[in-house]
Amino acid sequence: MVGYFDIDDIITEEEPVSVIFQEAVNGVGIDPSSEQNYVEQVSKVELPFWLASELRRRNVVVAHAPGCFNQKTRVELPVDPAL
């Protein structure tokens, strides 16, 4: 339970992540304003990080890293003298 009360950990878990569903899924209510209770295959939605990571482990979705984690940023991080 490291970081259980850490606000940074809580915010990180709620960060929206863009995902694409690899298969149709029934019984999910991602959009409360929608009358549908399913998500079609290749639907692109934003989910909280905690849900996206669990669905990715089950090979239901493909997650895309946010723009702030692009290749240019990953190359620049190790060069930063503050690290």
NUDREN-121433 format. One record per residue: residue in three letters; chain; x, z, y of N, C-alpha, C in turn; residue number from 1. Coordinates in pm, 1 decimal, always signed. Each point is the difference from the previous one (the first is absolute). Layout:
REM NUDREN-121433
  residu  chaine       nxx       nzz       nyy      caxx      cazz      cayy       cxx       czz       cyy  num
     Ala       A         X         Z         Y         X         Z         Y         X         Z         Y  NUM
...
END
This chain:
REM NUDREN-121433
  residu  chaine       nxx       nzz       nyy      caxx      cazz      cayy       cxx       czz       cyy  num
     Met       A     +81.2      +0.0    -119.4     -81.2      +0.0    +119.4     +85.7      +0.0    +126.1    1
     Val       A    +115.3     -61.7      -9.4     +85.8     -11.3    +116.8     -72.7     -83.5    +104.0    2
     Gly       A      -5.7     +49.5    +121.3     -63.3     -73.7    +107.9    -151.2      +3.5      -1.1    3
     Tyr       A     -60.0     +93.3     -73.9    -145.6      +4.6      -9.3     -63.6     +17.8    +138.1    4
     Phe       A     +58.6     +82.6     +82.9     -53.6     +23.8    +133.6     +76.2     -76.5    +108.0    5
     Asp       A     +89.1     -89.7     -39.9     +79.1     -76.9     +95.3     -85.1    -112.5     +57.8    6
     Ile       A     -21.2      +3.2    +130.3     -86.4     -99.8     +64.2     +55.3    -141.0     -15.9    7
     Asp       A    +131.6     -16.4      -3.5     +58.2    -133.3     -19.4     -35.9     -56.2    -136.9    8
     Asp       A      +2.3     +84.3    -103.9     -38.9     -44.8    -133.6    -147.8     -36.9      -5.1    9
     Ile       A     -82.1     +77.8     +66.1    -144.6     -28.1      +0.9     -27.6    -132.8     +69.5   10
     Ile       A     +63.7     -22.6    +114.2     -20.8    -125.2     +73.7     +51.0    -118.7     -80.2   11
     Thr       A    +114.8     +15.8     -66.3     +56.4    -108.0     -80.6     -96.0     -40.1    -110.9   12
     Glu       A     -61.2     +97.3     -64.8     -92.1     -29.4    -109.6    -124.6     -73.9     +48.8   13
     Glu       A     -36.5     +17.5    +125.0    -119.4     -64.7     +54.9     +30.1    -132.4     +68.6   14
     Glu       A    +126.2     -38.6      +8.4     +39.2    -125.7     +65.2     -67.2    -118.0     -70.0   15
     Pro       A     -68.8     -87.3     +74.7     -64.4    -114.7     -63.9    +102.2    -102.7     -49.2   16
     Val       A     -25.8     -53.2    -118.3     +86.8     -99.4     -62.1     -86.1    -120.4     -36.3   17
     Ser       A     +48.2    -118.6     +30.5     -71.3    -122.6     -33.4     +23.5     -33.7    -147.7   18
     Val       A    -108.4     -22.0     -74.3     +10.8     -33.2    -142.1     -89.9    -119.2     -32.9   19
     Ile       A     +33.9     -67.5    -108.7     -82.4    -108.9     -52.6     -35.7     +35.8    -143.4   20
     Phe       A    -129.6      +0.8     -30.1     -44.7     +33.0    -134.4     +31.3    -114.0     -95.6   21
     Gln       A     +56.3     +32.1    -115.2     +36.7     -98.2    -101.3    -114.0     -27.3     -97.4   22
     Glu       A    -101.2     +83.1      +2.6    -115.8     -17.0     -86.8    -122.0     +57.4     +69.6   23
     Ala       A    -117.9     -45.0     -41.1    -123.0     +54.0     +56.3     -18.9    +142.4     -50.6   24
     Val       A     -47.6     +87.5     +88.0     -15.7    +140.9     -34.8    -141.5     +43.7     +33.7   25
     Asn       A     -69.9     +56.9     -96.5    -135.0     +52.2     +21.0      +5.1    +149.8     +24.4   26
     Gly       A    -101.1     +51.0     +68.6     -14.0    +143.0     +18.7     +86.4     +58.9    +109.1   27
     Val       A     +41.8     -81.8     +94.3     +77.9     +51.7    +112.0     -77.1     -23.4    +128.9   28
     Gly       A      +3.5     +94.8     +87.1     -67.1     -11.9    +128.1    +101.0      +7.0    +111.7   29
     Ile       A     +83.8    -100.6     +13.9    +106.6      +2.0     +99.8     -57.5      -7.8    +140.7   30
     Asp       A     -99.2     -83.1     +19.2     -61.3     -15.9    +132.0    -137.5     +64.6      -1.0   31
     Pro       A     -16.8    +115.9     +65.6    -129.4     +69.2      -3.6    -113.6     -78.9     +63.5   32
     Ser       A     +30.1     -94.9     +89.4    -105.2     -78.7     +64.3     -46.2    -116.6     -87.7   33
     Ser       A     +72.6     -25.0    -108.8     -33.1    -111.5     -88.4    -103.8     +42.9    -103.8   34
     Glu       A     -86.7     -92.1     -35.9     -99.7     +29.1    -103.6     +57.4     -23.2    -138.9   35
     Gln       A    +112.6     -68.0      -9.4     +63.0     -27.6    -128.6     +76.0    +122.6     -47.1   36
     Asn       A      +5.6     +15.2    -131.3     +73.3    +110.8     -59.6    +113.8     -54.0     -86.9   37
     Tyr       A     +56.8    -113.2     +41.1    +111.1     -58.7     -74.8     +91.8     -76.0     +94.8   38
     Val       A    +118.4     -28.7     -49.9     +98.2     -77.6     +75.3     +34.9    -121.6     -83.6   39
     Glu       A      -5.9    -116.5     +60.0     +30.1    -123.2     -72.4    +150.5     -21.2     -11.7   40
     Gln       A     +37.9     -79.4     -99.1    +141.2     -33.5     -20.3     +52.7     -71.9    +123.9   41
     Val       A    +125.3     +20.4     +32.7     +73.9     -52.2    +115.3     -58.2     +44.5    +134.6   42
     Ser       A     -77.4    +107.6      +0.8     -46.4     +57.0    +126.0    +114.0     +76.3     +64.7   43
     Lys       A     +16.8     -18.9    +130.3    +104.2     +70.5     +73.3     -65.8    +112.3     +79.8   44
     Val       A     +43.8    +122.3     -24.2     -55.1    +116.5     +69.4    +113.4     +94.9     +37.7   45
     Glu       A     -30.4     +92.1     +89.0     +95.3    +105.0     +34.1     -49.0    +130.2     -61.7   46
     Leu       A     +90.1     +67.2     -70.4     -31.4    +125.8     -66.9    +100.3    +105.8     +43.0   47
     Pro       A     -38.1    +127.6     -10.4     +98.9    +104.3     +26.7    +114.4      -9.3    -101.3   48
     Phe       A    +118.4     +39.8     +42.0    +118.3     -11.1     -84.9     -20.1     +65.6    -136.4   49
     Trp       A     -61.7    +118.8      -4.1     -15.2     +72.1    -126.4     -83.2     -80.6     -99.6   50
     Leu       A    -102.5     -70.6     +47.9     -84.1     -79.2     -89.1     +69.0    -130.8     -37.9   51
     Ala       A     +64.3     -63.7     +96.3     +70.1    -125.7     -26.8    +110.9     +20.5    -102.7   52
     Ser       A     +73.1    +109.7     +10.8    +110.3     +23.2     -94.6     -52.0     +24.7    -141.2   53
     Glu       A    -112.3     +69.0     -13.4     -57.1     +24.0    -133.4     -54.1    -129.7     -60.3   54
     Leu       A     -67.6     -80.7     +78.8     -51.5    -127.7     -50.4    +113.7     -95.7     -33.8   55
     Arg       A    +108.6      +7.1     +73.7    +117.0     -84.1     -29.3     +62.1     +39.6    -133.4   56
     Arg       A      +7.7    +130.3     -27.4     +52.8     +46.3    -128.9     -82.9     -52.4    -116.6   57
     Arg       A    -127.1     -19.6     +24.1     -90.9     -49.0    -105.3      -9.4    -153.0      -1.3   58
     Asn       A     +80.8     -65.5     +81.3      +3.7    -147.0      +9.8    -133.9     -60.0     +40.6   59
     Val       A     -73.8     +71.5     +84.4    -127.9     -50.5     +49.3     +19.3     -73.1    +132.2   60
     Val       A     +98.3     +42.9     +78.8     +24.0     -60.6    +129.9    +147.8     -33.6     +16.4   61
     Val       A     +24.9     -88.1     +96.2    +136.0     -27.7     +45.7      +5.4     +52.6    +142.7   62
     Ala       A     +91.9     +92.3     +25.7     +11.7     +59.8    +132.6    +103.8     -74.7     +82.0   63
     His       A     -26.4      -8.9    +128.2     +93.3     -64.1     +92.6     +53.3    +105.3     +95.5   64
     Ala       A    +130.8      +1.6     +15.7     +62.8     +96.7     +90.4     -40.4     -29.7    +143.4   65
     Pro       A     -20.8    +104.9     +79.1     -31.0     -22.0    +142.1    +112.3     -75.3     +69.3   66
     Gly       A     -32.7     -64.2    +110.0     +96.7     -81.1     +72.9    +123.4     +75.8     +43.9   67
     Cys       A     -13.4    +130.7     +21.2    +115.5     +78.0     +45.2    +104.2     +15.9    -110.8   68
     Phe       A     -31.4     -40.7    -122.5     +94.7      +7.8    -111.2     +45.1    -138.8     -45.1   69
     Asn       A      +5.2     -94.0     +92.3     +41.7    -135.2     -35.8    +150.1      -5.0     -29.8   70
     Gln       A     +48.4    -113.2     -40.6    +140.3     -15.3     -40.1     +95.4     +31.6    +114.8   71
     Lys       A     -33.1     -41.6    +120.3     +86.9     +25.1    +114.8     +17.3    +150.3     +22.3   72
     Thr       A    -105.9     +74.3      -9.8      +6.7    +144.9     +18.7     +82.3     +65.6    -109.4   73
     Arg       A     -17.4     -43.5    -123.0     +76.5     +58.6    -111.2    +149.3     -26.3     +14.4   74
     Val       A     +36.4    -112.0     +60.5    +141.5     -31.2     +21.2     +55.3     +86.6    +114.7   75
     Glu       A     -80.5     +23.4    +104.0     +46.1     +73.9    +117.0      +9.5    +150.5     -23.7   76
     Leu       A     -80.3     +55.9     -87.1      +0.1    +145.1     -20.7    +134.6     +56.6     -42.1   77
     Pro       A     +68.6     -56.6     -98.2    +129.1     +58.0     -38.3    +107.7     -13.9    +108.5   78
     Val       A     -18.8     -89.2     +95.7     +97.8     -23.2    +105.4     -14.4    +101.5    +111.7   79
     Asp       A    -115.8     +61.1     +13.0     -28.1     +93.0    +107.5     +94.1    +120.9      -7.5   80
     Pro       A     +77.0     +27.2    +105.9     +92.7    +112.0      -3.2     -68.8    +136.2      -3.3   81
     Ala       A    -127.0      +5.6     +37.4     -71.9    +127.9      +0.2     -32.8     +46.4    -140.6   82
     Leu       A      +7.0     -88.0     -97.6     -33.3     +38.6    -136.6    +113.4     +66.1     -62.1   83
END
